[in-house]
Amino acid sequence: MMIALPNIDGSFTCTLFWPFEGEHSFGALAGADDDAIRSFFERHYADAVPHMPTLLEDWRTNPASPLVTMRCRPWHRGRCVLLGDAAHAIVPFYGQGANASFEDVEALVDALASEPGDLDAAISAYEDERIDNAGAIAELALDQFIDMRDRSGS
């Protein structure tokens, strides 16, 4: 999938969501010359190429990096507590990662208020309250990628 998000100056920031290996991947173009790169983009993204005057420069200077969904448990060890992406990093396609992190903070504050004399119980209550929700938003974000990739043009 390729997306382009508009910038204030009228330009676009283009992002490719590709696998690292396979026929249509970053690996498929590793070490390719300019003609092969341009040909690949013209074959798969013909409508976008005319709007990408710096395609080859951008391809050569912007690194590829992985997107991850992270699920872990426990979210605490003793009194050290994970919140937000440290506990449940998600892919960006649903646009709710920051909100999930804010909800973690709110849940931790609520748990601390409800267990004022027992910090360990409060930390456990926070984790129990949030872990299923974090898993749910991770699944929604992954599903949204499929919707964007496969169904947004239909």
matplotlib code that plots the C-alpha trace (Angstrom):
import matplotlib.pyplot as plt

x = [0.0, 1.1, -0.5, 0.2, -0.7, -1.0, 1.4, 0.5, 2.7, 0.7, 3.2, 2.6, 4.4, 4.3, 4.6, 5.0, 3.7, 5.5, 6.9, 10.7, 10.8, 8.9, 8.0, 6.4, 8.8, 11.6, 13.9, 12.8, 14.3, 17.4, 20.4, 18.2, 19.4, 17.4, 15.7, 14.5, 13.2, 11.3, 9.9, 8.6, 6.8, 5.4, 4.1, 2.5, 1.8, 1.5, -1.0, 1.3, 4.7, 4.0, 3.5, 6.8, 9.5, 12.1, 11.1, 14.6, 16.2, 13.5, 13.9, 17.6, 17.6, 14.7, 15.2, 12.7, 11.7, 9.3, 5.8, 5.1, 2.3, 3.6, 1.7, 3.2, 2.3, 2.9, 2.9, 4.7, 7.5, 7.3, 6.4, 7.8, 4.8, 4.5, 2.0, 1.2, 3.5, 5.9, 3.1, 1.2, 2.7, 0.3, 0.4, -0.8, -3.7, -6.6, -5.2, -5.9, -2.5, -2.2, -5.7, -5.0, -2.0, -4.0, -6.6, -3.7, -2.8, -6.4, -6.8, -3.7, -4.8, -8.2, -6.6, -4.3, -7.3, -9.3, -6.5, -4.9, -3.3, -2.1, 0.1, 0.7, -3.1, -3.6, -0.9, -2.5, -5.9, -4.6, -3.2, -6.3, -8.4, -6.4, -4.9, -8.0, -8.7, -5.1, -5.5, -8.7, -7.3, -4.3, -6.7, -8.7, -5.6, -4.4, -7.9, -7.9, -4.7, -6.6, -9.5, -7.2, -5.1, -7.9, -11.1, -10.6, -10.7, -14.0]
y = [0.0, 3.5, 6.5, 10.2, 12.7, 16.4, 19.0, 22.7, 23.8, 21.8, 18.9, 15.4, 13.0, 9.6, 6.4, 2.8, -0.1, -3.0, -6.3, -6.6, -9.7, -11.0, -10.0, -6.6, -5.6, -3.4, -6.4, -6.7, -3.3, -3.6, -2.7, -2.0, 0.7, 3.9, 2.4, -0.7, 1.4, 3.8, 0.9, -0.8, 2.4, 3.0, -0.5, -0.5, 3.2, 4.7, 7.4, 8.6, 8.7, 12.0, 13.6, 12.3, 14.4, 13.3, 9.6, 8.3, 10.6, 9.9, 6.1, 6.3, 8.6, 7.4, 4.3, 1.4, 0.5, -2.0, -1.4, -3.5, -4.6, -5.4, -7.4, -8.3, -9.1, -8.3, -4.5, -4.1, -5.5, -4.5, -0.8, -0.1, 0.2, 0.3, 2.6, 3.5, 2.2, 0.7, -1.8, -2.1, -0.5, -0.7, 0.0, 3.6, 2.7, 3.2, 6.5, 5.7, 4.9, 8.2, 7.9, 4.4, 5.8, 8.6, 6.0, 4.0, 7.1, 7.7, 4.0, 4.1, 7.3, 5.7, 2.5, 4.5, 6.5, 3.3, 1.5, 4.4, 2.1, -0.7, 0.3, -3.2, -3.9, -0.6, -1.5, -4.9, -3.4, -1.0, -3.8, -5.9, -3.0, -2.1, -5.2, -6.4, -3.0, -2.7, -6.0, -4.9, -1.6, -3.5, -5.8, -2.9, -1.2, -4.3, -4.8, -1.1, -1.7, -4.5, -2.1, 0.7, -1.6, -3.7, -1.8, 1.9, 2.2, 0.3]
z = [0.0, -0.8, 0.9, 0.5, 3.2, 2.3, 3.8, 4.4, 1.5, -1.0, -1.3, -0.1, 2.2, 0.7, 2.7, 1.4, 3.5, 2.0, 3.2, 3.5, 1.3, -1.7, -5.2, -4.2, -1.4, -0.3, -0.9, -4.5, -5.2, -3.0, -5.1, -8.2, -10.6, -11.3, -14.4, -12.5, -9.6, -11.9, -13.9, -10.8, -9.7, -13.1, -13.3, -9.8, -9.1, -12.6, -11.5, -8.7, -10.5, -12.4, -9.0, -7.6, -9.2, -6.6, -6.6, -7.1, -4.6, -2.1, -2.6, -2.1, 1.0, 3.1, 5.1, 5.5, 9.0, 10.4, 11.8, 14.9, 17.1, 20.5, 23.1, 26.4, 29.9, 32.7, 32.3, 35.6, 37.6, 41.2, 41.2, 37.7, 35.3, 31.5, 29.9, 26.3, 23.5, 26.1, 27.0, 23.7, 20.6, 17.6, 13.9, 13.1, 10.8, 13.2, 14.6, 18.2, 19.7, 21.5, 22.8, 24.1, 25.9, 27.5, 28.6, 30.3, 32.3, 33.3, 34.3, 36.4, 38.2, 38.8, 40.1, 42.4, 43.8, 44.4, 46.2, 48.2, 50.8, 48.4, 45.5, 44.4, 44.2, 42.3, 39.7, 39.2, 38.9, 36.2, 34.2, 34.5, 33.4, 30.3, 28.8, 27.0, 25.6, 24.4, 22.6, 21.0, 19.7, 18.3, 16.4, 15.1, 13.9, 12.0, 10.5, 9.4, 7.4, 5.5, 4.9, 3.7, 1.5, 0.0, 0.1, 0.1, -3.6, -4.0]

ax = plt.figure().add_subplot(projection="3d")
ax.plot(x, y, z, "-o")
ax.set_aspect("equal")
plt.show()
